[in-house]
Amino acid sequence: MVAVLIDQHIKEELTILQLSAWAGYSPGYFTRCFKLKFGISPMEYVKQRKLLTAAKEIAYGKRILDAAMDYGWETHSGFTRSFTSVFGYSPVLLRAFYVHDASVKGDRQLMEAYLKTTQSYLKPEELWQILCLTLKENKTEYDNTRLRKIYELAETLHEGEVRKSGEEYITHPLNVAIILADMGTDENTVCAGLLHDVWRGGYKKKISKEVDPVICEILFYYEEFERTHESHDDRGALVALSDRLHNMRTIEFVDPETWKRRAEDTLRLFSPIASKCADFRLRSELDERSIKFL
């Protein structure tokens, strides 16, 4: 009876007092009886039912943040942590299934055909504006001041570095962050995208002192993925995949021998992982660009 009522009121803020009142028992006695029958506490059951219902809506096209707020989470990142702890994978994966299904059906009204691409030789500040706009378009919860601080840290640590295209190096991590934002990842993963190259460039101690531990955790998983090509955390894998995608978009600036090696590695190592934990659009573009340069 209580389980049925929970589902009927799943979008409401439910409390143990309310649940026990529905059952006609004291909170303590109700909790013991419920745990004996279901194996978990009443409030943990409520959380799992909320997440499961939200997951169904995300799988049918609802934006992650909209689903999160409907079921009681205030932030994208908080919902992602709860979702991952219960299901073992990120809600971004469900969005990928939805986009893939829409693509197979040929329904372009249900999906964007490609991930956002920026023009070459844009100034860093122009790319920063595109990043913020992309986050707003996807309704991703983020703190502009915090994100700006991360961007400026990355810019400082990359100061004086230039890409083979002649652009300031900071334009690469900015593009990686834009790809991550377009896939609907949370703010911490976008921040990791901004810092991914300086993390591997010997600034771990400095970064660890200045940024949130959650961002450092994602960067550790990113580094692990780059070393082993195994995905133990979707967030780290997504940073690596987005890095690879932008490098494939700018592959013409490296020598032809590198084209072949990078394209082969992308098809052999990165594309299969993209199928499992990333946006279908990312897998599709990785394959298309790799085949072109092979």
N, C-alpha and C positions, 0 to 999 in steps of 0.2 A: 504493500500500500504506500509506504513512504517513498520507495524507489519510483513508483509511478508519479507521485506528487513532485518529486525532485525534477523529473523530466518535464513535467507540465510547467514548472516555474524555473526552468534552467537558466534563463537570462536574468533572473532576479538575484539579489544578494541574500543568500541563505545563511542562517546561523544555526548552531546546535540547539539553541532554545526553541527556535521555530520548528526544527525537525522533530525534536522530542515532544513538543506540544501536539504535532500532527499524530504521533504514535500514542499519545496519552500516557507517557512515562516521564520520570525524572530524567534530566540530561545524563547523569552518571549511569543509570540503569539502561537507558536507551543506547548509550554508546557501547556498553558491554555486549548487549544483545545484538546490536548491528554488526560489531566486529566479529562476533562469533559466527554470524550467518554469512557475511560477505568477505571476511578476512582482512578488511581494512577499516579505518575509522570512518565515521559518517562524512566528515569534511574532506577527507582524502577522496572518498567516493564522489562527492559533489564536484571536486576539482577535476577528476578524471572524466566525469560525464560532460562537464563544460568543455574540456579540451577535445573530447571525441566529437561533440556536436559542432564545435568550431572547425575541427578538421574536415568534417563533411562539407561544410560551407566553403572552405578554402579550396577543396578539391573540385568544387563546382564553379569556381571563378571569383569568389569573394576575396577582396584584398586582405592581407594578413592583419594589418592594423585595425581595419574595420571589424573583423571577426574578434580580435583581441578585446576591443573596447565593448563590443556587444556582450561578451561573456565575463566582464569584470576586471580585465587587466587594463592598467592605465598607460602602459608603454609597450612598444614593439619588442624591445629587448627583454622585458620581464616575461612577456608571453612566450617568446622564443625559448628562454631558459626553462620555463615550466613545460612547454611542449616537448622539448628535447629530452628532459629528464624522464618523461613518461613514455614517449614513443621511441626514443633512441635516434631520432633524426630531426633535422630542421624543418619547420613549416614551409621553407622555401622549396623543398622537394615536392610538396603537394602542388604548389603553384606551377612547378615545372611539368608535372603530370597534366595539369589543366591546359597549359600552353601547348604541350605536345599533342594532346587530344584534339585541340582546336585546329592545330596545324594539319593533322591527318585528315580531318574533316574538310579542310580547306576553308574554314570559316574565319576570314580575316577580320571580321567585325569583333570577334571574341579575343583577338590577340594582336600584339604588335609583331610583325614578321621578323624584325631584327632588333638586336640590342642597340642602344643609342651609340652612334658614332660621331666623333667630333672632327672638325676640319683640322688639317695640319697647320702648324705654325700659329696657332692661337696663343695669346699671352697667358701666363699662369693665372692672372686675375680673371681672365675671361673663362678659363676652365673652372675656376673656383665658383663662379656664378652659375655655370652649367651644373656643377655638382649640387649646389644648394637647390636649384630649380628641380633637378631630378628627384631629390629627396622629398620635396614638397609635392611633386606630381604623384609620387607613390605613397603619399601620406605617411612617410616614415617619421617617427618621433625622433627628434634630435635637438641637441643644445648647440645653437649656432656659435656661441662663445667658446664652448669646449672644442667643437670641431675646428674652429678657426685656430685655436691654440695648437692643435695637433698638426694642422696644415703648415703653420708657421714654423713649428719645430722641424718638420720634414724639409721645408724650404731652406732653413738655416743649415741643416746637416748636409744638404745636397748643393750648397752654395759653391759656384765655380765649376760644377760638373756640367758637361754638355753631351747630348746624345749624338749618334752618328749622323742624324738628320740636321744637326746644327742647332736644334732647339735646346732650351734649358732643360736639365734632366728632370726637374720637378714636374714637368708636363707629363712624364710617364706615370708616376704614382697618382697624379690627379686623374688621369684617364682610367687607371685601374679602379680608383675609388668611384668614378662615374659608372663604370660597368657594374660594380657591386651594388651601387645604389639603384641602378635600373633593374637589377634582378630582385630587388626588394629585401636585401639583407639589412640587418639592424645597424645602428650607428657605430657600435664597437667594431664590427667587421669592416665597415667603411673606413674607420680610423686605422685599422690594421693595414688596409690597402694603401693608405697614404704613407705608412711607415715601413712597408715590407722590405724595401731595398736597403734602407739605412740600418734596419735590424740585422741583416746579413752582412752589412758593411762595417761591423765592428763597434756599433754604438749601443749594444744591448744594455750595458750598465746605465748609461745616460738615459736611455728611453725608459728603463725600468723605474728610475727614480722620478720621472716626470709625468708618466701616464698611468691610467687605471690598470690594475693587475689583470682585468678581464682582457684588455687589448693585448697585453704581453702574452697571455695564455694563447690567444688566437695566433699570435706571431710565432710562438713555439710550435704550434701545430702546423703552421705554414712551412716553417723550416723543416720540420719532420717530413712533411709531404714532399718537399723539394728533394730531400735526401733519399727517401724510400719509395716514393710514388705510391704510397698507400694512404687511404683516407681514414684516419682515426677520429676526425672531427670535421664536419661539413664546412665549418667556418674557415679553417686553415686551408682546406682544399679549394674553396671558392676563391680565396685570395690568390692562390697559385694559378688557378685556371684563368682568372681575370688578367693576371700578369701575362700569362702565355698568350691570351687572345690579343692584348694590345701589342705585344711583340710581333705577333703574326700580322697584325694590321700595318706594322711599320717595317716589315721584313725586307722591303726593297732597298733599304738604306744599308744593309749589310752585304757581304760578298756572296756570290752565287753558291759557293761551297757550303756556306752556312745555311742558305735557303733549303737545300736538300736535307741536311742533317736535322734542322729544326722542324721541317715539315714531317719527316719520318718519325721523329720523337713525338710530335703532336698527335699523329694518327695512332701510334703504337701505345703511348703512355697516357696522354692527357684526355683524348676523346672518350675512351671507355669510362674513365672516372667521371667525366662530365655527364655521361648518361645516367650515372647513379645518384649524383648529388647536386647537379646544377640545372640551370635553366636550359630547356631544349634548344632555345635560340643560340645559346653559347656553343653547344655541341655541334649544331648545324653549321655555324660560321667557322668553327675550328676545322671541321672536315673540308668545307668548301675552299678555304684558304690553303690548307695543306695540299689538297689535290691540285690546285692551281699551280703551286710552286714545285710540285713533283713532276 
